[in-house]
Amino acid sequence: MQISMYNRVEAYLDFFKFPLKNYFEKVMVSKDFVRQKRAEYIRKWINRVYRIENIEIVSQTKDKITIKVLYYWEISSLHQRLNGESQLLMNIVQQNGKFKIISIQQL
């Protein structure tokens, strides 16, 4: 893995608390799994643009917040360009003064 890709992947991993209860369609996912999948995604889709359109708090307890995020995305490779809107459902907890995602699913 190239240094710049490594840095992007590691920065992405910092948003999560592992193991993840859900990572899109997968259940109980390790840090190594997410690292591999994110590196594959970055290699395939060399240009990526994301824009958050809306964030909604779905529920909140003392220990966890569930949010729904609507975002616009545009990705492209050398041979393909895709764009659209998607929704994510995320469960977030606080750990050492930082918010960490413990579950992320596409709606």
Backbone as a printed PyTorch tensor [residue, N CA C, xyz], in Angstrom:
tensor([[[  0.8590,  -1.1690,   0.0000],
         [  0.0000,   0.0000,   0.0000],
         [  0.9100,   1.2380,   0.0000]],

        [[  0.6260,   2.2030,  -0.8490],
         [  1.4050,   3.4350,  -0.9120],
         [  1.2170,   4.2390,   0.3750]],

        [[  2.2090,   5.0760,   0.6920],
         [  2.1560,   5.8680,   1.9190],
         [  0.9120,   6.7410,   1.9800]],

        [[  0.5960,   7.4800,   0.9190],
         [ -0.5660,   8.3630,   0.9600],
         [ -1.8650,   7.5700,   1.1030]],

        [[ -1.9580,   6.4100,   0.4400],
         [ -3.1450,   5.5720,   0.5940],
         [ -3.2090,   5.0390,   2.0120]],

        [[ -2.0770,   4.6230,   2.5330],
         [ -2.0160,   4.1210,   3.9080],
         [ -2.5300,   5.1890,   4.8780]],

        [[ -2.0830,   6.4280,   4.7050],
         [ -2.5160,   7.5190,   5.5770],
         [ -4.0100,   7.7610,   5.4840]],

        [[ -4.5750,   7.7050,   4.2670],
         [ -6.0190,   7.9010,   4.0970],
         [ -6.8070,   6.7760,   4.7480]],

        [[ -6.3450,   5.5540,   4.5810],
         [ -7.0330,   4.4060,   5.1730],
         [ -6.9630,   4.4850,   6.6940]],

        [[ -5.7920,   4.7750,   7.2370],
         [ -5.6490,   4.8500,   8.6920],
         [ -6.4830,   5.9920,   9.2710]],

        [[ -6.5650,   7.1080,   8.5750],
         [ -7.4060,   8.2260,   9.0300],
         [ -8.8720,   7.8060,   9.0570]],

        [[ -9.3050,   7.0500,   8.0520],
         [-10.6760,   6.5310,   7.9910],
         [-10.9420,   5.6020,   9.1720]],

        [[ -9.9980,   4.7270,   9.4750],
         [-10.1670,   3.7580,  10.5600],
         [-10.3210,   4.4380,  11.9100]],

        [[ -9.7570,   5.6240,  12.0570],
         [ -9.8120,   6.3480,  13.3220],
         [-11.2360,   6.7700,  13.6960]],

        [[-12.1590,   6.7380,  12.7380],
         [-13.5440,   7.0950,  13.0200],
         [-14.3280,   5.9610,  13.6960]],

        [[-13.7620,   4.7700,  13.7770],
         [-14.4920,   3.5950,  14.2280],
         [-13.9590,   3.0300,  15.5430]],

        [[-14.8480,   2.3210,  16.2560],
         [-14.4830,   1.5410,  17.4310],
         [-14.6840,   0.0700,  17.0420]],

        [[-13.6240,  -0.6970,  17.1120],
         [-13.6570,  -2.0950,  16.6560],
         [-13.7730,  -3.0710,  17.8130]],

        [[-14.3740,  -4.2570,  17.5330],
         [-14.9910,  -4.6770,  16.2700],
         [-16.3150,  -3.9370,  16.0520]],

        [[-16.6410,  -3.7250,  14.7870],
         [-17.8910,  -3.0650,  14.4320],
         [-19.0340,  -4.0600,  14.4790]],

        [[-20.1470,  -3.6420,  15.0630],
         [-21.3360,  -4.5030,  15.0900],
         [-21.8560,  -4.7330,  13.6770]],

        [[-21.8690,  -3.6630,  12.8780],
         [-22.2700,  -3.7500,  11.4740],
         [-21.3580,  -2.8520,  10.6610]],

        [[-20.9420,  -3.3540,   9.5010],
         [-20.2140,  -2.5330,   8.5290],
         [-20.8790,  -2.8030,   7.1880]],

        [[-21.8360,  -1.9610,   6.8800],
         [-22.7010,  -2.1240,   5.7210],
         [-23.3920,  -3.4890,   5.8220]],

        [[-23.1450,  -4.4310,   4.9240],
         [-23.8740,  -5.7070,   4.9760],
         [-23.2190,  -6.7480,   5.8700]],

        [[-22.0510,  -6.4690,   6.4070],
         [-21.3140,  -7.4370,   7.2340],
         [-21.6010,  -7.2160,   8.7150]],

        [[-21.4450,  -8.2860,   9.5060],
         [-21.6940,  -8.2480,  10.9470],
         [-20.4050,  -8.6080,  11.6850]],

        [[-20.1510,  -7.9380,  12.8070],
         [-18.9740,  -8.1530,  13.6560],
         [-17.6880,  -8.1430,  12.8130]],

        [[-17.2900,  -6.9550,  12.4450],
         [-16.2020,  -6.7500,  11.4960],
         [-14.9520,  -6.2370,  12.2130]],

        [[-13.8080,  -6.7710,  11.8320],
         [-12.5350,  -6.3930,  12.4440],
         [-11.9220,  -5.1700,  11.7640]],

        [[-10.9590,  -4.5880,  12.4240],
         [-10.2220,  -3.4480,  11.8740],
         [ -9.4840,  -3.8550,  10.6020]],

        [[ -8.9060,  -5.0540,  10.5840],
         [ -8.1890,  -5.5240,   9.3980],
         [ -9.1110,  -5.6580,   8.1930]],

        [[-10.3300,  -6.1280,   8.4250],
         [-11.3020,  -6.2610,   7.3390],
         [-11.6210,  -4.8880,   6.7440]],

        [[-11.9070,  -3.9080,   7.6010],
         [-12.2400,  -2.5680,   7.1260],
         [-11.0300,  -1.9500,   6.4220]],

        [[ -9.8450,  -2.1590,   6.9650],
         [ -8.6240,  -1.6390,   6.3410],
         [ -8.4970,  -2.1620,   4.9080]],

        [[ -8.6960,  -3.4740,   4.7260],
         [ -8.5870,  -4.0920,   3.4020],
         [ -9.6570,  -3.5520,   2.4520]],

        [[-10.9030,  -3.4970,   2.9150],
         [-12.0040,  -3.0320,   2.0610],
         [-11.8320,  -1.5630,   1.6750]],

        [[-11.3740,  -0.7390,   2.6150],
         [-11.1900,   0.6820,   2.3190],
         [-10.0540,   0.8850,   1.3100]],

        [[ -8.9670,   0.1330,   1.4630],
         [ -7.8480,   0.2280,   0.5120],
         [ -8.3010,  -0.1880,  -0.8860]],

        [[ -9.0980,  -1.2470,  -0.9880],
         [ -9.6220,  -1.6800,  -2.2880],
         [-10.4940,  -0.5870,  -2.9050]],

        [[-11.3260,   0.0400,  -2.0810],
         [-12.2230,   1.1060,  -2.5510],
         [-11.4190,   2.2890,  -3.0820]],

        [[-10.3970,   2.7020,  -2.3490],
         [ -9.5660,   3.8400,  -2.7600],
         [ -8.8160,   3.5250,  -4.0540]],

        [[ -8.3160,   2.2790,  -4.1750],
         [ -7.6280,   1.8850,  -5.4100],
         [ -8.5630,   1.9190,  -6.6120]],

        [[ -9.7820,   1.4110,  -6.4290],
         [-10.7340,   1.3280,  -7.5420],
         [-11.2780,   2.7050,  -7.9180]],

        [[-11.6960,   3.4810,  -6.9450],
         [-12.3370,   4.7760,  -7.1860],
         [-11.3410,   5.8820,  -6.8480]],

        [[-10.5730,   6.2870,  -7.8590],
         [ -9.4640,   7.2090,  -7.6210],
         [ -9.9310,   8.6340,  -7.3350]],

        [[-11.1020,   8.9950,  -7.8020],
         [-11.6760,  10.3180,  -7.5060],
         [-12.9680,  10.1140,  -6.7310]],

        [[-13.0610,  10.8100,  -5.5780],
         [-14.2320,  10.6390,  -4.7140],
         [-14.6400,  11.9980,  -4.1490]],

        [[-15.9360,  12.3020,  -4.2610],
         [-16.4810,  13.5330,  -3.6980],
         [-17.7210,  13.1560,  -2.9000]],

        [[-17.8210,  13.6730,  -1.6780],
         [-18.9840,  13.4270,  -0.8260],
         [-19.4530,  14.7590,  -0.2620]],

        [[-20.7590,  14.9220,  -0.1610],
         [-21.3230,  16.1420,   0.4130],
         [-22.4970,  15.7500,   1.3010]],

        [[-22.4050,  16.0470,   2.5660],
         [-23.4920,  15.7450,   3.4920],
         [-24.6380,  16.7170,   3.2340]],

        [[-25.8230,  16.1680,   3.0330],
         [-27.0220,  16.9690,   2.7740],
         [-27.8390,  17.1780,   4.0470]],

        [[-27.8810,  16.1560,   4.9120],
         [-28.7000,  16.2550,   6.1210],
         [-28.2320,  15.2290,   7.1460]],

        [[-28.2810,  15.6260,   8.4010],
         [-28.0140,  14.7120,   9.5170],
         [-29.1970,  14.7970,  10.4670]],

        [[-29.7460,  13.6360,  10.8150],
         [-30.9080,  13.5680,  11.7110],
         [-30.5660,  12.6610,  12.8890]],

        [[-30.8210,  13.1370,  14.1110],
         [-30.6650,  12.2710,  15.2780],
         [-31.9140,  11.4130,  15.3730]],

        [[-31.7240,  10.1070,  15.2600],
         [-32.8360,   9.1600,  15.2980],
         [-33.1790,   8.8140,  16.7400]],

        [[-32.1540,   8.5670,  17.5500],
         [-32.3530,   8.2740,  18.9690],
         [-31.0770,   8.5970,  19.7270]],

        [[-31.2470,   8.7830,  21.0350],
         [-30.1020,   9.1420,  21.8540],
         [-30.3060,   8.5970,  23.2550]],

        [[-29.2790,   7.9290,  23.7800],
         [-29.2620,   7.5010,  25.1660],
         [-28.0160,   8.0960,  25.8110]],

        [[-27.8190,   7.7950,  27.0590],
         [-26.6310,   8.2800,  27.7690],
         [-25.3520,   7.7760,  27.1100]],

        [[-25.4000,   6.5740,  26.5290],
         [-24.1980,   5.9220,  26.0070],
         [-24.0700,   5.9080,  24.4890]],

        [[-25.1640,   6.1750,  23.7650],
         [-25.1210,   5.9900,  22.3160],
         [-26.0580,   6.9530,  21.6050]],

        [[-25.6150,   7.4120,  20.4300],
         [-26.4450,   8.2350,  19.5510],
         [-26.6170,   7.4820,  18.2360]],

        [[-27.8370,   7.4470,  17.7270],
         [-28.1030,   6.8770,  16.4090],
         [-28.4740,   8.0230,  15.4850]],

        [[-27.7420,   8.1290,  14.3680],
         [-28.0160,   9.1980,  13.4120],
         [-28.2670,   8.6270,  12.0270]],

        [[-29.0190,   9.4020,  11.2560],
         [-29.2450,   9.0900,   9.8400],
         [-28.6040,  10.2150,   9.0420]],

        [[-27.7840,   9.8470,   8.0750],
         [-27.0580,  10.8220,   7.2710],
         [-27.4600,  10.6510,   5.8080]],

        [[-27.9110,  11.7310,   5.2050],
         [-28.1980,  11.7610,   3.7730],
         [-27.0310,  12.4850,   3.1180]],

        [[-26.4260,  11.8610,   2.1170],
         [-25.2780,  12.4870,   1.4650],
         [-25.2820,  12.2370,  -0.0360]],

        [[-24.6820,  13.1820,  -0.7420],
         [-24.4730,  13.0880,  -2.1810],
         [-23.0650,  12.5400,  -2.3940]],

        [[-22.9060,  11.6850,  -3.3900],
         [-21.5830,  11.1380,  -3.6770],
         [-21.3420,  11.1030,  -5.1780]],

        [[-20.0720,  11.2310,  -5.5100],
         [-19.6280,  11.1130,  -6.8960],
         [-18.2770,  10.4100,  -6.8660]],

        [[-18.1800,   9.2940,  -7.5760],
         [-16.9390,   8.5230,  -7.6260],
         [-16.6000,   8.2090,  -9.0730]],

        [[-15.2980,   8.0980,  -9.3400],
         [-14.9000,   7.7410, -10.7040],
         [-13.5850,   6.9730, -10.6840]],

        [[-13.4640,   6.1190, -11.6800],
         [-12.2240,   5.3890, -11.9430],
         [-11.7560,   5.8370, -13.3250]],

        [[-10.7730,   5.1580, -13.8560],
         [-10.3170,   5.5070, -15.1970],
         [-11.3880,   5.2600, -16.2580]],

        [[-12.3150,   4.3180, -15.9800],
         [-13.2700,   3.8920, -17.0020],
         [-14.7360,   4.0960, -16.6360]],

        [[-15.0020,   4.5900, -15.4430],
         [-16.3910,   4.6570, -15.0030],
         [-16.6030,   5.8460, -14.0730]],

        [[-17.7900,   6.4450, -14.1690],
         [-18.1640,   7.5480, -13.2820],
         [-19.5710,   7.2610, -12.7630]],

        [[-19.7500,   7.3650, -11.4600],
         [-21.0490,   7.1370, -10.8270],
         [-21.3460,   8.2790,  -9.8730]],

        [[-22.6430,   8.5630,  -9.6670],
         [-23.0270,   9.5460,  -8.6610],
         [-24.4270,   9.2560,  -8.1820]],

        [[-24.7870,   9.8360,  -7.0450],
         [-26.1170,   9.6380,  -6.5050],
         [-26.2260,  10.1490,  -5.0940]],

        [[-27.3290,   9.8050,  -4.4560],
         [-27.5490,  10.1170,  -3.0470],
         [-27.7600,   8.8180,  -2.3010]],

        [[-27.3030,   8.7870,  -1.0810],
         [-27.4590,   7.6060,  -0.2310],
         [-27.7580,   8.0410,   1.1920]],

        [[-28.2660,   7.0770,   1.9630],
         [-28.5050,   7.3050,   3.3900],
         [-27.7490,   6.2670,   4.1930]],

        [[-27.1800,   6.7050,   5.2830],
         [-26.4940,   5.8160,   6.2140],
         [-27.1630,   5.9190,   7.5770]],

        [[-27.2000,   4.8050,   8.2880],
         [-27.6300,   4.7800,   9.6790],
         [-26.3960,   4.4110,  10.4950]],

        [[-26.0320,   5.2810,  11.4490],
         [-24.8310,   5.0540,  12.2400],
         [-25.1460,   5.0970,  13.7240]],

        [[-24.5310,   4.1850,  14.4620],
         [-24.5470,   4.2230,  15.9160],
         [-23.1870,   4.7150,  16.3640]],

        [[-23.1940,   5.7030,  17.2530],
         [-21.9710,   6.3770,  17.6630],
         [-21.8820,   6.3910,  19.1890]],

        [[-20.6650,   6.1430,  19.6910],
         [-20.3970,   6.2150,  21.1260],
         [-19.2150,   7.1510,  21.3530]],

        [[-19.0490,   7.5620,  22.5980],
         [-17.8940,   8.3900,  22.9350],
         [-16.8310,   7.5130,  23.5790]],

        [[-15.5800,   7.6890,  23.1300],
         [-14.4620,   6.9200,  23.6620],
         [-13.2510,   7.8430,  23.7680]],

        [[-12.7480,   8.0240,  24.9640],
         [-11.5760,   8.8750,  25.2000],
         [-11.7420,  10.2720,  24.6000]],

        [[-12.9190,  10.8450,  24.7740],
         [-13.1660,  12.1980,  24.3000],
         [-13.4440,  12.3350,  22.8180]],

        [[-13.5090,  11.2200,  22.0930],
         [-13.7970,  11.2440,  20.6580],
         [-15.0570,  10.4440,  20.3890]],

        [[-15.7850,  10.8440,  19.3410],
         [-16.9410,  10.0670,  18.9100],
         [-16.4660,   8.9850,  17.9530]],

        [[-16.9430,   7.7460,  18.1790],
         [-16.5390,   6.6000,  17.3670],
         [-17.7770,   5.8770,  16.8580]],

        [[-17.7240,   5.4740,  15.6030],
         [-18.8220,   4.7130,  14.9900],
         [-18.6830,   3.2540,  15.4000]],

        [[-19.7740,   2.6670,  15.9120],
         [-19.7590,   1.2470,  16.2660],
         [-20.5860,   0.4100,  15.2990]],

        [[-21.3760,   1.0940,  14.4670],
         [-22.2070,   0.4090,  13.4790],
         [-22.5300,   1.3960,  12.3680]],

        [[-22.4210,   0.9170,  11.1060],
         [-22.7630,   1.7580,   9.9510],
         [-23.4580,   0.8730,   8.9150]],

        [[-24.6390,   1.3210,   8.4930],
         [-25.4170,   0.5290,   7.5250],
         [-26.0080,   1.4650,   6.4720]],

        [[-26.0330,   0.9940,   5.2430],
         [-26.6800,   1.7260,   4.1580],
         [-28.1710,   1.4730,   4.2360]],

        [[-28.9600,   2.5150,   4.0820],
         [-30.4210,   2.3650,   4.0900],
         [-30.9600,   2.3050,   2.6830]]])
